[in-house]
Amino acid sequence: MWQIAAAFLIFVVLLTVLVRMGAVWIGRAAGRATRRRFEQAEHIIETGRPPDVWLGAAAKLAGHRRRADLLRRLDGLMEFFRTSPVVADEPTRELLLNRLRAVREQWEQKTP
C-alpha cells in the first residue's frame, strides 16, 4: 500500500515540476516575442525601413506582393501595440501608433 502512495507522490511531484518548467518556458518565450516586437517598432520608427528579418522573409516575393507582405507585417505590429497591456500609458500608445502610421503611409507610396 505504501508503494502505491509513494508512486503517486512521485507522480504528483514530477507533474508539478513539469508544469512549473512549462510555465517558466512559456513566460520566457512571451517575453522574447514582446521584446522583439518593441525592437522591430523602434527600428522602423528610427530608420523608416523594415527590420532585416522582415526583408529576408520578403526577399522571395516580388514587387507589389513584397510590399503587401511588409504592410501586413506592419499592420500586425500596430495591432499588437493597439491592444497590448505592456505599453506604459495611453499617450505613449498613441505616440507609438502615430509614428508607425506615418511610416506605413510612406511604405504605401513606395517599396521599402
Backbone hydrogen bonds, N-H to C=O, Kabsch-Sander energy under -0.5 kcal/mol:
donor,donor_aa,acceptor,acceptor_aa,energy
5,A,1,M,-1.9
6,A,2,W,-2.4
7,A,3,Q,-2.5
8,F,4,I,-2.5
9,L,5,A,-2.3
10,I,6,A,-2.6
11,F,7,A,-2.5
12,V,8,F,-2.5
13,V,9,L,-2.5
14,L,10,I,-2.8
15,L,11,F,-2.7
16,T,12,V,-2.4
17,V,13,V,-2.5
18,L,14,L,-2.7
19,V,15,L,-2.4
20,R,16,T,-2.3
21,M,17,V,-2.7
22,G,18,L,-2.4
23,A,19,V,-2.3
24,V,20,R,-2.3
25,W,21,M,-2.5
26,I,22,G,-2.6
27,G,23,A,-2.2
28,R,24,V,-2.3
29,A,25,W,-2.4
30,A,26,I,-2.5
31,G,27,G,-2.1
32,R,28,R,-2.4
33,A,29,A,-2.4
34,T,30,A,-2.4
35,R,31,G,-2.6
36,R,32,R,-2.6
37,R,33,A,-1.9
38,F,34,T,-2.1
39,E,35,R,-2.5
40,Q,36,R,-2.5
41,A,37,R,-2.5
42,E,38,F,-2.5
43,H,39,E,-2.4
44,I,40,Q,-2.6
45,I,41,A,-2.6
46,E,42,E,-2.5
47,T,43,H,-2.6
48,G,44,I,-2.4
54,W,51,P,-0.8
55,L,51,P,-1.8
56,G,52,D,-2.5
57,A,53,V,-1.6
58,A,54,W,-2.0
59,A,55,L,-1.0
60,K,57,A,-0.5
61,L,58,A,-1.5
65,R,62,A,-1.7
66,R,62,A,-0.6
67,R,63,G,-2.0
68,A,64,H,-2.5
69,D,65,R,-2.1
70,L,66,R,-2.4
71,L,67,R,-2.6
72,R,68,A,-2.2
73,R,69,D,-2.2
74,L,70,L,-2.3
75,D,71,L,-2.6
76,G,72,R,-2.1
77,L,73,R,-2.2
78,M,74,L,-2.6
79,E,75,D,-2.4
80,F,76,G,-2.0
81,F,77,L,-1.9
82,R,78,M,-2.0
83,T,79,E,-1.6
84,S,80,F,-1.5
87,V,84,S,-0.7
93,R,89,D,-2.2
94,E,90,E,-2.7
95,L,91,P,-2.3
96,L,92,T,-2.5
97,L,93,R,-2.8
98,N,94,E,-2.7
99,R,95,L,-2.1
100,L,96,L,-2.2
101,R,97,L,-2.6
102,A,98,N,-2.1
103,V,99,R,-1.8
104,R,100,L,-2.3
105,E,101,R,-2.3
106,Q,102,A,-1.7
107,W,103,V,-2.5
108,E,104,R,-2.2
109,Q,105,E,-1.0
109,Q,106,Q,-0.6
110,K,106,Q,-1.2
